[in-house]
Amino acid sequence: MRELRDLPRVVWVLAVGRFVSSASAFLMLFLVLYLTGPRGLDVVPAGVIAGSNGVGALLGNLTGGRFGDRHGHRRVLLISATVVGVLTLLIPWQPVWLLAATMPVTGYLGAVASLSQGALAALAVPAGSRRSSVAVSRAASNAGFVIGPPLGALLASRGYDALFVIDGVLTLVLRHVTSRFLADEAPVLRDPAAPSGLWRAVRADRSLWLLLPAIVLVDLVYRQLYSTLPLHLRDAGQPLGLYTAVIAVGSGLILALEIPVALWLRRRPAVPIIATGYALVAAGFVAFGLTWLGVGVAAVAGMVVLTAGEILYKTTATAHVLDAAPAHLVGRYQGLYTGAATSGSMLSAPLGGIVYAARPGLLWPLCGVVAGVGALLALASGRVATGRRADPVELPGAGRGTPAASAGEPAAAREP
C-alpha cells in the first residue's frame, strides 16, 4: 500500500471530510419522511420540496465548478459549506414556504462544495496519479453511507429535529477543522494553447462527446437499483430483507475491493477498464431477470456482477475525465462528469417505472441493452483521435510529495 502512503495529506484530509459528511447526510435520507410526518405535508408537496433540493444539486453540478476555478476551490468550499450548514441546522425553525425556497439553495451550494472538494483532491496530485486518490475518496464516502442510515434511524426515533441540527452542526465543525488543514492554493494559470472555456474545451475533445452520453446511459440503468429493483423483488413475493441484503452485499464489496482494484489497475489504460465495467453492469441487470435461477439467487448474482462493474468504472471514469481537464477547468470538468453521472437520479425512476408498469419482464433485458450501448460508446471514445496525448497512467511514486501547484500543469491536448 505504498501508493496510498505517498498520497498528499490534503487527499486524506478531504477523504475524512467525505466520510463525516456522508455519515451525517440526514437531509438526503429523511427529508421526505420529515415533511410528511412532523410537518404534516401530503406526499406531493413534500416530494416537490425534496425534489427541488435534487434539482438544485443537479444545477450546482453542471454550473458550480466555475466558482472554484475562478475564485479558488478552498475559498468556495469553505463559504459553501458554511451556508449549507447554517441552512440545514435551521430546518426545524423554517416555515414550509421558506423551506421551499431554501432547499434548492442548499442543494446547489452542497454540490458546489462537493465539486471544490473533489477539485482540491485532484489538483493535489498530477494527471496519471488520480485513480488512487479518487478510490480513497469514494471508499471514505461509501463507508460513511454504511454508517449513516442506521445512525439516522436511531436519532429519528427520538425526533427528526435533532437529525437536521446534528447534520448542520457537523457540517460547520467539519468546515472549521478542514480549513485548518487546507493551505491556500497557488493560482492556476491557463496555458495560452488551452481553450479558455469549458464548452470550447469539450468541443475540442471528441472522445468526451461519446463518453458523456455513455455515462448518462449507464447511470440511468444503475439507479434502477433504487427504484424498480425493490418493486421487482416485492412483486415476486420476496421480503424487504432480501433487498436490503442485496444492497449491503454491493456496499461491502465496494468497501473491500475498490481501493485494491484501483491500485492494481492504475497503470492500465482507462477506456478499456471503463467499457468492461459498463459491460458488467449490463450483464448484472440482465441477471436480475433470470428468475428461473430463483429470484433470490438471481438478485444476489446480478448485484455481485454489476458491483464488479461499478468497482471498475466509477473510480477510473472519474479520474479519466479529470485527467482530460486543463488545470484551470478542473472544477468545471468535475461538475460536467458529476452531472452526467448523477443524471439517473432524476430520470431512472420515471422511465424505469413506465417500462416496468407496461412490461415487467422487458425491463431487465432492456437495461442490459442500454448499458451495453454505453459500453460500446465508451470503447468508441477511446478510438477517436482527439489530438491529445495518450491516457496518462499512474507511475510508481507519482503522487509522492506533490504539492497542489504542481498539478497545475495543463493537460495535453471522469466518475463517481
C-alpha positions as CSV (number, residue, x, y, z in Angstrom):
1,M,0.0,0.0,0.0
2,R,3.0,2.3,-0.6
3,E,0.9,4.2,-3.2
4,L,-1.6,5.2,-0.5
5,R,1.1,6.3,1.9
6,D,2.5,8.5,-0.8
7,L,-0.7,10.4,-1.4
8,P,-0.5,14.0,-0.2
9,R,-2.0,14.9,3.2
10,V,-4.7,17.0,1.6
11,V,-6.2,13.9,-0.1
12,W,-6.6,12.2,3.3
13,V,-8.0,15.3,5.0
14,L,-10.6,15.6,2.3
15,A,-11.4,11.9,2.5
16,V,-12.1,12.2,6.2
17,G,-14.4,15.1,5.3
18,R,-16.2,12.9,2.8
19,F,-16.7,10.2,5.4
20,V,-18.1,12.5,8.0
21,S,-20.4,14.4,5.6
22,S,-21.7,11.0,4.2
23,A,-22.3,9.6,7.6
24,S,-24.3,12.7,8.6
25,A,-26.2,13.1,5.3
26,F,-29.5,13.0,7.1
27,L,-31.1,15.7,5.0
28,M,-31.0,13.5,1.9
29,L,-32.2,10.4,3.7
30,F,-35.0,11.7,5.8
31,L,-36.4,14.9,4.4
32,V,-39.5,13.4,2.8
33,L,-40.3,11.4,6.0
34,Y,-39.9,14.6,8.0
35,L,-42.1,16.7,5.7
36,T,-44.9,14.1,5.6
37,G,-44.6,13.4,9.3
38,P,-43.9,16.2,11.8
39,R,-44.6,18.9,9.2
40,G,-47.9,17.3,8.1
41,L,-47.5,17.7,4.3
42,D,-49.1,15.5,1.7
43,V,-46.8,13.3,-0.3
44,V,-47.0,15.5,-3.4
45,P,-45.9,18.9,-1.9
46,A,-43.3,17.0,0.2
47,G,-41.9,15.4,-2.9
48,V,-41.8,18.8,-4.7
49,I,-39.8,20.4,-1.9
50,A,-37.4,17.4,-1.6
51,G,-37.2,17.3,-5.4
52,S,-36.2,21.0,-5.5
53,N,-33.2,20.0,-3.5
54,G,-32.2,17.5,-6.1
55,V,-32.8,20.0,-8.9
56,G,-30.5,22.5,-7.1
57,A,-27.9,19.8,-6.7
58,L,-28.0,18.9,-10.4
59,L,-27.7,22.6,-11.4
60,G,-24.9,23.0,-9.0
61,N,-23.0,20.1,-10.5
62,L,-23.5,21.5,-14.0
63,T,-22.7,25.1,-13.3
64,G,-21.0,25.4,-9.9
65,G,-17.5,24.3,-10.9
66,R,-16.7,27.6,-12.4
67,F,-16.7,29.4,-9.0
68,G,-13.8,27.3,-7.7
69,D,-11.9,27.6,-10.9
70,R,-12.2,31.4,-10.8
71,H,-12.0,32.2,-7.1
72,G,-10.1,29.3,-5.6
73,H,-11.5,25.9,-4.6
74,R,-10.6,26.3,-0.9
75,R,-12.4,29.6,-0.6
76,V,-15.5,28.3,-2.4
77,L,-15.6,25.1,-0.4
78,L,-15.5,26.9,2.9
79,I,-18.1,29.5,2.0
80,S,-20.5,27.0,0.5
81,A,-20.2,24.6,3.5
82,T,-20.9,27.5,5.9
83,V,-24.1,28.4,4.2
84,V,-25.2,24.8,3.8
85,G,-24.5,24.1,7.5
86,V,-26.5,27.1,8.7
87,L,-29.5,26.4,6.4
88,T,-29.5,22.7,7.4
89,L,-29.4,23.2,11.2
90,L,-32.2,25.9,10.9
91,I,-34.6,23.5,9.1
92,P,-36.7,22.8,12.2
93,W,-37.4,26.5,12.6
94,Q,-38.1,27.3,8.9
95,P,-41.7,27.6,7.9
96,V,-42.7,25.4,5.0
97,W,-42.9,28.3,2.5
98,L,-39.3,29.2,3.4
99,L,-38.1,25.5,3.1
100,A,-39.5,25.6,-0.5
101,A,-37.1,28.5,-1.2
102,T,-34.0,27.3,0.8
103,M,-34.0,23.6,-0.3
104,P,-32.8,24.3,-3.9
105,V,-30.2,26.7,-2.5
106,T,-29.0,24.1,-0.1
107,G,-28.8,21.5,-2.9
108,Y,-27.0,23.9,-5.2
109,L,-24.3,25.0,-2.7
110,G,-23.9,21.4,-1.4
111,A,-23.0,20.4,-5.0
112,V,-20.6,23.4,-5.3
113,A,-18.9,22.4,-2.1
114,S,-18.5,18.8,-3.3
115,L,-17.1,19.9,-6.6
116,S,-14.5,22.1,-5.0
117,Q,-13.6,19.3,-2.6
118,G,-13.1,16.9,-5.5
119,A,-11.1,19.5,-7.4
120,L,-8.7,20.1,-4.5
121,A,-8.0,16.4,-4.2
122,A,-7.5,16.2,-8.0
123,L,-5.1,19.1,-8.1
124,A,-3.1,17.7,-5.2
125,V,-1.7,15.0,-7.5
126,P,-0.6,15.1,-11.1
127,A,-2.6,13.7,-14.0
128,G,-2.0,9.9,-14.1
129,S,-1.9,9.6,-10.3
130,R,-5.6,10.3,-9.7
131,R,-7.2,6.9,-9.6
132,S,-5.7,6.2,-6.2
133,S,-6.9,9.5,-4.7
134,V,-10.4,9.0,-6.3
135,A,-10.6,5.5,-4.9
136,V,-9.7,6.7,-1.4
137,S,-12.4,9.4,-1.6
138,R,-15.1,7.0,-2.8
139,A,-14.2,4.5,-0.1
140,A,-14.5,7.1,2.6
141,S,-17.9,8.3,1.2
142,N,-19.2,4.7,0.9
143,A,-18.1,3.9,4.5
144,G,-20.0,7.0,5.7
145,F,-23.1,5.9,3.9
146,V,-22.9,2.4,5.6
147,I,-22.9,4.1,9.0
148,G,-25.3,7.0,8.3
149,P,-28.7,5.3,7.7
150,P,-28.8,3.2,10.9
151,L,-27.4,6.1,12.9
152,G,-30.0,8.4,11.4
153,A,-32.8,5.9,12.1
154,L,-31.7,5.7,15.7
155,L,-31.7,9.5,16.0
156,A,-35.1,9.8,14.2
157,S,-36.7,7.6,16.8
158,R,-36.1,10.4,19.2
159,G,-37.2,13.2,16.9
160,Y,-36.5,14.4,13.4
161,D,-35.4,17.9,14.5
162,A,-32.2,16.6,16.1
163,L,-31.3,15.0,12.7
164,F,-31.0,18.3,10.9
165,V,-29.4,20.1,13.8
166,I,-26.7,17.5,14.1
167,D,-26.2,17.4,10.3
168,G,-25.8,21.2,10.2
169,V,-23.6,21.4,13.2
170,L,-21.3,18.7,11.9
171,T,-21.1,20.5,8.6
172,L,-19.9,23.6,10.3
173,V,-17.5,21.8,12.6
174,L,-16.1,19.9,9.6
175,R,-15.7,23.2,7.7
176,H,-13.8,24.7,10.6
177,V,-11.5,21.7,11.1
178,T,-10.9,21.3,7.4
179,S,-9.9,25.0,7.0
180,R,-7.0,24.5,9.4
181,F,-5.5,21.7,7.2
182,L,-6.1,23.2,3.7
183,A,-3.4,25.7,2.6
184,D,-4.3,28.5,0.3
185,E,-3.9,27.4,-3.3
186,A,-1.3,28.7,-5.7
187,P,-3.1,30.4,-8.6
188,V,-3.5,28.1,-11.6
189,L,-2.5,29.9,-14.8
190,R,-4.1,29.0,-18.1
191,D,-1.8,27.6,-20.8
192,P,-2.2,30.0,-23.8
193,A,-2.6,27.0,-26.0
194,A,-5.5,25.6,-23.9
195,P,-9.2,26.5,-24.5
196,S,-10.4,29.3,-22.3
197,G,-13.9,28.0,-21.5
198,L,-15.5,24.7,-20.7
199,W,-17.6,24.2,-23.8
200,R,-14.8,25.2,-26.1
201,A,-12.5,22.6,-24.4
202,V,-15.2,19.9,-24.6
203,R,-15.8,20.7,-28.3
204,A,-12.1,20.2,-28.9
205,D,-12.2,16.7,-27.3
206,R,-14.4,14.5,-29.4
207,S,-13.8,11.5,-27.2
208,L,-15.8,13.2,-24.5
209,W,-18.7,13.6,-26.9
210,L,-19.0,9.8,-26.9
211,L,-18.1,9.2,-23.2
212,L,-20.5,11.6,-21.6
213,P,-23.6,10.0,-23.3
214,A,-22.3,6.6,-22.2
215,I,-22.0,7.9,-18.6
216,V,-25.6,9.1,-18.7
217,L,-26.9,5.8,-20.2
218,V,-25.1,3.6,-17.6
219,D,-26.3,5.8,-14.7
220,L,-29.8,5.6,-16.0
221,V,-29.6,1.8,-15.7
222,Y,-27.5,1.7,-12.5
223,R,-30.1,3.7,-10.5
224,Q,-32.8,1.2,-11.2
225,L,-31.3,-0.4,-8.1
226,Y,-33.2,2.2,-6.0
227,S,-36.4,2.4,-7.9
228,T,-37.6,-0.7,-9.9
229,L,-35.5,-3.4,-8.3
230,P,-37.3,-3.2,-4.9
231,L,-40.6,-3.3,-6.8
232,H,-39.5,-6.3,-8.7
233,L,-38.5,-8.2,-5.5
234,R,-41.7,-7.2,-3.7
235,D,-43.9,-8.3,-6.6
236,A,-42.0,-11.6,-6.7
237,G,-43.1,-12.2,-3.1
238,Q,-39.7,-11.5,-1.6
239,P,-39.2,-9.9,1.9
240,L,-37.8,-6.4,2.2
241,G,-34.8,-8.1,3.9
242,L,-33.7,-9.6,0.6
243,Y,-33.5,-6.1,-1.0
244,T,-31.5,-4.6,1.9
245,A,-29.2,-7.7,1.9
246,V,-28.6,-7.2,-1.8
247,I,-27.6,-3.6,-1.3
248,A,-25.4,-4.5,1.6
249,V,-23.6,-7.1,-0.5
250,G,-22.8,-4.4,-3.1
251,S,-21.6,-1.9,-0.5
252,G,-19.5,-4.5,1.3
253,L,-17.8,-5.5,-2.0
254,I,-17.0,-1.9,-2.8
255,L,-15.5,-1.2,0.6
256,A,-13.4,-4.3,0.4
257,L,-12.2,-4.2,-3.2
258,E,-12.4,-0.8,-4.8
259,I,-9.1,0.6,-3.5
260,P,-7.1,-2.6,-4.1
261,V,-8.5,-2.9,-7.6
262,A,-7.8,0.7,-8.4
263,L,-4.2,0.3,-7.3
264,W,-3.8,-3.0,-9.3
265,L,-5.1,-1.4,-12.5
266,R,-3.6,2.1,-12.1
267,R,-1.1,1.6,-14.9
268,R,-3.6,0.2,-17.4
269,P,-5.3,2.4,-20.0
270,A,-8.6,3.8,-18.6
271,V,-11.0,3.4,-21.5
272,P,-11.0,-0.5,-21.7
273,I,-11.5,-0.6,-18.0
274,I,-14.5,1.7,-18.2
275,A,-16.0,-0.2,-21.1
276,T,-15.5,-3.5,-19.2
277,G,-17.2,-2.0,-16.2
278,Y,-20.2,-0.9,-18.2
279,A,-20.5,-4.3,-19.8
280,L,-20.6,-5.9,-16.4
281,V,-23.3,-3.5,-15.3
282,A,-25.3,-4.6,-18.4
283,A,-24.8,-8.3,-17.5
284,G,-25.7,-7.8,-13.9
285,F,-29.0,-6.2,-14.7
286,V,-29.9,-8.9,-17.2
287,A,-29.2,-11.4,-14.4
288,F,-31.9,-9.8,-12.3
289,G,-34.4,-11.2,-14.9
290,L,-33.1,-14.8,-14.7
291,T,-35.8,-15.8,-12.3
292,W,-35.6,-19.5,-13.3
293,L,-32.4,-19.5,-11.1
294,G,-34.6,-18.4,-8.2
295,V,-35.4,-14.7,-7.5
296,G,-33.1,-14.5,-4.6
297,V,-30.2,-16.2,-6.4
298,A,-30.7,-14.0,-9.4
299,A,-30.8,-10.9,-7.3
300,V,-27.6,-11.7,-5.4
301,A,-25.8,-12.9,-8.6
302,G,-26.8,-9.8,-10.5
303,M,-25.6,-7.5,-7.7
304,V,-22.2,-9.2,-7.5
305,V,-21.7,-8.8,-11.2
306,L,-22.8,-5.2,-11.5
307,T,-20.9,-4.2,-8.4
308,A,-17.8,-5.7,-10.1
309,G,-18.5,-3.3,-13.0
310,E,-19.0,-0.4,-10.6
311,I,-15.7,-1.1,-9.0
312,L,-14.0,-1.0,-12.4
313,Y,-15.7,2.0,-13.9
314,K,-16.5,4.6,-11.2
315,T,-13.0,5.4,-10.0
316,T,-11.5,5.0,-13.4
317,A,-14.0,7.2,-15.2
318,T,-13.8,9.9,-12.7
319,A,-10.0,10.1,-12.9
320,H,-10.1,9.8,-16.7
321,V,-12.3,12.8,-17.1
322,L,-10.3,14.9,-14.6
323,D,-7.1,13.9,-16.4
324,A,-8.6,15.3,-19.6
325,A,-9.2,18.7,-18.0
326,P,-7.0,21.7,-18.5
327,A,-5.8,22.8,-15.0
328,H,-7.9,26.0,-15.0
329,L,-11.1,23.9,-15.7
330,V,-10.7,21.1,-13.3
331,G,-13.7,22.2,-11.2
332,R,-16.0,22.5,-14.3
333,Y,-14.9,19.1,-15.7
334,Q,-15.6,17.6,-12.3
335,G,-19.1,19.2,-12.4
336,L,-19.6,18.0,-16.0
337,Y,-18.8,14.4,-15.1
338,T,-20.8,14.5,-11.8
339,G,-23.9,16.0,-13.6
340,A,-23.8,13.2,-16.2
341,A,-23.0,10.5,-13.6
342,T,-26.0,11.5,-11.4
343,S,-28.5,12.3,-14.2
344,G,-30.1,8.9,-13.5
345,S,-31.3,10.1,-10.1
346,M,-33.9,12.2,-11.9
347,L,-34.6,10.1,-14.9
348,S,-34.3,6.5,-13.8
349,A,-37.4,6.2,-11.6
350,P,-40.0,7.6,-14.1
351,L,-38.5,5.9,-17.2
352,G,-37.9,2.6,-15.4
353,G,-41.4,2.8,-13.8
354,I,-43.1,3.2,-17.2
355,V,-41.4,0.2,-18.6
356,Y,-42.0,-1.9,-15.5
357,A,-45.7,-1.0,-15.4
358,A,-46.2,-1.9,-19.1
359,R,-43.9,-5.0,-19.4
360,P,-42.1,-6.1,-16.2
361,G,-40.3,-8.9,-18.0
362,L,-38.8,-6.4,-20.5
363,L,-37.1,-4.1,-18.1
364,W,-34.0,-6.2,-17.2
365,P,-33.0,-7.1,-20.8
366,L,-33.7,-3.5,-21.8
367,C,-31.4,-2.3,-19.1
368,G,-28.8,-4.7,-20.4
369,V,-29.1,-3.2,-23.9
370,V,-28.9,0.4,-22.7
371,A,-25.8,-0.2,-20.6
372,G,-24.3,-2.3,-23.4
373,V,-24.7,0.7,-25.7
374,G,-22.9,2.7,-23.1
375,A,-20.0,0.2,-23.1
376,L,-19.8,0.5,-26.9
377,L,-19.8,4.3,-26.8
378,A,-17.0,4.2,-24.2
379,L,-15.0,1.9,-26.5
380,A,-15.6,4.2,-29.4
381,S,-14.5,7.2,-27.3
382,G,-11.1,5.5,-26.9
383,R,-10.7,5.2,-30.7
384,V,-11.5,8.8,-31.6
385,A,-8.5,10.8,-32.5
386,T,-8.6,13.8,-30.2
387,G,-5.2,15.3,-30.7
388,R,-4.3,15.0,-27.1
389,R,-1.6,12.7,-25.7
390,A,-2.4,9.1,-24.7
391,D,-4.2,8.4,-21.4
392,P,-1.7,9.1,-18.6
393,V,-1.1,6.0,-16.4
394,E,0.0,6.1,-12.8
395,L,3.7,5.8,-12.3
396,P,5.3,4.5,-9.1
397,G,5.7,7.3,-6.6
398,A,4.0,9.8,-8.9
399,G,1.9,11.3,-6.1
400,R,4.7,11.4,-3.5
401,G,5.1,14.9,-2.0
402,T,3.4,16.5,-5.0
403,P,2.2,20.0,-4.0
404,A,-1.1,21.2,-5.3
405,A,0.6,23.7,-7.5
406,S,2.5,21.0,-9.4
407,A,-0.8,19.6,-10.6
408,G,-1.5,23.0,-12.3
409,E,0.3,21.8,-15.4
410,P,-2.3,21.9,-18.2
411,A,-3.5,18.6,-19.5
412,A,-2.3,18.0,-23.0
413,A,-4.4,18.3,-25.8
414,R,-14.4,11.1,-15.2
415,E,-16.7,9.1,-12.0
416,P,-18.3,8.5,-9.4
